[in-house]
C-alpha cells in the first residue's frame, strides 16, 4: 500500500482547491443600471444563495443588458450560453408570450397578484411557454402598472377617443403598438437602445411600454409629463437554463428554487409602494404627474379591451388565449 507524503497543510490546501473547483458560478442578466432596485435585490439574492448552498452556488450579476438586450439574452439562455436572467418576456421567441403584457388585464394590485403570482393563470401559461424553450421559470417579478412618458404637454390624457397628434416610441410588440394607437397616440416601433435618443432629438415625443420605474431609470431627462394610465401590468421573470439547473446537485437545486420563491414573495410585498415612490421621484425631477379619475381609467380600459384584445388574441391563437382570459374571469 502506497503511503501519502502530503503534510496536513498540503491536505487542507488540496481540499480547499477541490471545494473551489466544485463551486458553480451562474451568470445572471438584468436590464437596469447598477444601483437600480432590481440590481440591489439581486445582490441580496446572491448573498442568500451563497449562504444557503454553503458557497456551492454563486451569482455573477450583469447589469444594464451587458450580455445583450433581453431578446438576445432569452435566446442565449435557451441554448445554455447564459445561465439566468430577470427580465421581460421576449415575444420574438414566441408570440404567445404577449399574454404577459396583455393591456388592461388587471385593474389593481390584488388582481395582478392573482393573475401573475403563484398559481395564477398567466403565471402558469408563462411557465409552460418558457419550458418549451428549455428554460425554467423560477419566479415572477412584478414591477408596475404602465403609463405614458412625454417630452411635451399631455393632450386630453384621460380621453382615449381624442387623437393626440403625439408620436410615441413603442416596443416592437404588437400589443403595445395597438394600445398606443387605441389611446390616440401615433405609435412608432423603435428599439429600446435607440429610444432615449429618439425622444431627445424629437423623432418621437414620448414613450409607451414602461412605467414610472423604467422612465425614471432611463428617460427622466426627457420626461416632462407622466400619465399613469395603466397601459399594462409589467412583470419580469426570473429564468434559468434547464441544463444550468440540472448541473447542480439536488440540494443546491432546492436551495436555489426556495431562494427564488422567497425573492418573489418579497417583491410582491413592496412592488406597489415602489411604484408610488418612483412616480414621486419623477415629480421631484421635474415631471408633471397627470392624475386620472377612476371613470377615465375605466373608459380607457373599455376601449382598449374592445379594440385591441381581439387582435392580440388572433396573434397568440384565439382558442389558447381565450382559455386563459376565461380562467382569469372565473
SVG drawing of the C-alpha trace seen along z (x, -y; Angstrom):
<svg xmlns="http://www.w3.org/2000/svg" viewBox="-66 -71 72 73">
<polyline fill="none" stroke="black" stroke-width="0.4" points="0.0,0.0 1.3,-3.4 1.8,-6.0 0.7,-9.6 3.5,-12.1 1.2,-15.1 1.5,-17.2 -1.7,-18.3 -1.2,-21.8 -1.0,-20.5 -4.0,-18.2 -6.0,-21.2 -4.9,-23.2 -5.9,-20.4 -9.3,-20.1 -9.8,-23.9 -8.9,-23.8 -11.4,-20.9 -14.1,-22.9 -13.4,-26.0 -13.3,-23.8 -16.7,-22.3 -18.4,-25.7 -20.8,-26.8 -21.0,-30.4 -24.2,-31.3 -24.3,-34.4 -27.5,-36.4 -28.5,-39.3 -30.9,-42.2 -31.9,-45.3 -31.5,-48.1 -28.4,-50.1 -26.2,-49.2 -27.7,-50.5 -31.3,-50.2 -33.8,-48.3 -33.5,-45.0 -29.7,-45.3 -29.7,-45.7 -32.3,-43.0 -30.3,-40.5 -27.2,-41.3 -29.2,-40.4 -30.4,-37.2 -26.8,-36.3 -25.8,-36.6 -28.8,-34.4 -27.9,-31.7 -24.3,-31.7 -25.2,-31.2 -27.9,-28.6 -25.6,-26.5 -22.6,-26.8 -20.8,-28.6 -21.6,-25.8 -23.6,-28.3 -22.7,-31.9 -24.3,-34.5 -22.4,-36.9 -24.7,-39.8 -24.5,-41.6 -26.5,-44.9 -27.7,-47.2 -28.1,-44.5 -24.3,-43.9 -24.9,-40.5 -27.2,-41.8 -30.8,-43.0 -33.4,-40.9 -34.5,-39.2 -30.9,-38.1 -30.4,-37.1 -33.5,-34.9 -32.3,-33.2 -28.9,-32.6 -30.4,-31.2 -32.4,-28.8 -29.2,-27.3 -27.3,-27.5 -24.9,-30.3 -26.1,-32.4 -27.5,-30.8 -30.1,-33.2 -31.9,-36.5 -34.6,-38.6 -36.2,-40.5 -39.4,-40.9 -40.5,-38.0 -39.2,-38.2 -42.1,-37.7 -39.8,-37.1 -39.2,-33.6 -43.0,-33.0 -45.9,-35.3 -47.9,-33.7 -45.6,-35.4 -47.6,-38.6 -50.1,-37.2 -47.8,-38.6 -48.2,-42.2 -51.9,-42.0 -53.3,-45.5 -55.7,-46.2 -55.9,-42.6 -55.6,-43.7 -57.2,-46.7 -55.4,-46.8 -52.6,-45.1 -54.7,-42.5 -56.0,-41.3 -52.4,-41.4 -51.1,-39.1 -54.0,-36.7 -53.2,-36.6 -49.4,-36.8 -48.5,-35.4 -48.0,-31.8 -50.9,-29.6 -52.2,-32.5 -53.5,-31.9 -50.7,-33.9 -48.1,-32.6 -48.9,-29.0 -49.1,-29.9 -45.6,-31.6 -44.0,-28.6 -45.3,-26.4 -44.1,-28.7 -40.6,-29.0 -40.4,-25.2 -40.8,-24.8 -37.6,-26.9 -35.6,-24.7 -36.0,-27.3 -37.3,-27.0 -39.3,-30.0 -38.3,-30.4 -40.3,-33.4 -42.4,-36.3 -41.0,-39.8 -43.9,-42.4 -42.7,-45.9 -45.5,-48.4 -48.6,-49.4 -47.5,-51.1 -48.0,-54.7 -47.0,-57.2 -43.9,-59.4 -43.9,-62.6 -41.3,-65.2 -44.2,-67.6 -47.5,-68.6 -50.3,-66.0 -53.3,-66.3 -56.6,-65.1 -54.8,-62.3 -57.9,-60.9 -59.9,-60.6 -58.8,-57.8 -61.2,-59.0 -59.1,-62.1 -56.4,-62.0 -53.4,-63.3 -51.2,-64.2 -48.2,-62.9 -45.8,-60.3 -44.5,-57.8 -42.0,-55.1 -43.3,-51.7 -41.5,-48.3 -41.6,-46.1 -44.5,-44.1 -47.9,-44.2 -49.9,-44.6 -48.0,-47.9 -48.4,-49.3 -52.1,-48.6 -52.6,-50.0 -50.8,-53.3 -53.0,-53.7 -56.2,-53.0 -55.2,-55.7 -55.0,-58.2 -51.2,-58.3 -49.2,-57.7 -47.1,-54.6 -43.5,-54.2 -41.7,-51.0 -38.1,-51.8 -35.6,-49.5 -35.0,-50.3 -31.4,-51.1 -32.4,-53.9 -35.4,-55.2 -33.8,-57.9 -32.0,-59.5 -35.3,-59.3 -37.1,-61.4 -34.1,-63.7 -33.8,-64.6 -37.6,-64.9 -38.0,-61.8 -40.8,-61.0 -42.3,-63.0 -42.6,-60.3 -42.6,-56.6 -45.1,-53.9 -44.1,-50.5 -42.8,-51.2 -43.9,-52.7 -42.6,-55.2 -39.6,-52.9 -38.4,-52.5 -39.0,-56.1 -37.1,-57.3 -34.3,-54.9 -33.8,-55.5 -35.9,-58.6 -36.1,-61.1 -34.0,-63.7 -36.6,-63.7 -39.8,-63.3 -41.8,-66.5 -45.1,-64.8 -46.1,-61.4 -49.6,-59.9 -50.2,-56.8 -52.9,-55.4 -52.2,-51.8 -51.5,-50.6 -50.4,-47.1 -49.1,-45.3 -45.3,-44.9 -43.9,-41.6 -40.4,-40.4 -39.4,-36.7 -36.5,-35.0 -35.5,-32.3 -32.7,-29.7 -31.5,-27.3 -32.6,-23.8 -29.1,-22.5 -27.7,-25.0 -30.2,-23.9 -29.5,-20.2 -25.8,-20.7 -26.5,-21.5 -26.9,-18.7 -30.4,-18.1 -29.8,-20.1 -28.5,-23.1 -31.4,-23.0 -33.8,-23.0 -32.0,-25.9 -32.0,-28.0 -35.7,-27.4 -36.5,-28.3 -34.4,-31.5 -36.2,-32.4 -39.7,-31.8 -38.8,-33.9 -37.4,-36.6 -40.8,-36.7 -42.7,-37.0 -40.6,-39.9 -41.1,-41.6 -44.9,-41.4 -44.8,-42.9 -43.1,-46.1 -43.9,-46.5 -46.9,-48.8 -45.1,-51.1 -42.1,-51.2 -44.4,-52.3 -45.6,-55.2 -42.1,-56.1 -40.9,-56.1 -43.8,-58.4 -42.7,-60.7 -39.1,-60.6 -40.3,-61.7 -42.2,-64.5 -39.2,-65.6 -37.1,-65.5 -39.5,-68.0 -42.1,-65.9 -45.8,-66.8 -47.8,-63.7 -51.2,-63.7 -53.9,-62.4 -56.7,-60.4 -60.1,-59.7 -61.4,-56.1 -64.0,-57.0 -61.3,-58.0 -59.3,-54.9 -62.4,-52.7 -63.3,-54.3 -59.8,-53.9 -59.6,-50.2 -63.0,-49.5 -61.9,-51.0 -58.6,-49.1 -60.2,-45.8 -62.8,-46.2 -60.4,-47.3 -57.1,-45.6 -57.9,-42.3 -59.5,-40.7 -56.4,-41.5 -53.9,-40.2 -56.0,-37.0 -55.7,-36.3 -51.9,-36.8 -51.4,-34.4 -54.1,-31.9 -57.7,-32.8 -58.6,-29.5 -55.4,-29.3 -55.6,-33.0 -59.4,-32.9 -59.0,-29.9 -56.5,-32.0 -58.9,-35.0 -61.8,-32.8 -59.7,-31.3 -58.9,-34.9 -62.5,-35.9 -63.8,-33.0"/>
</svg>
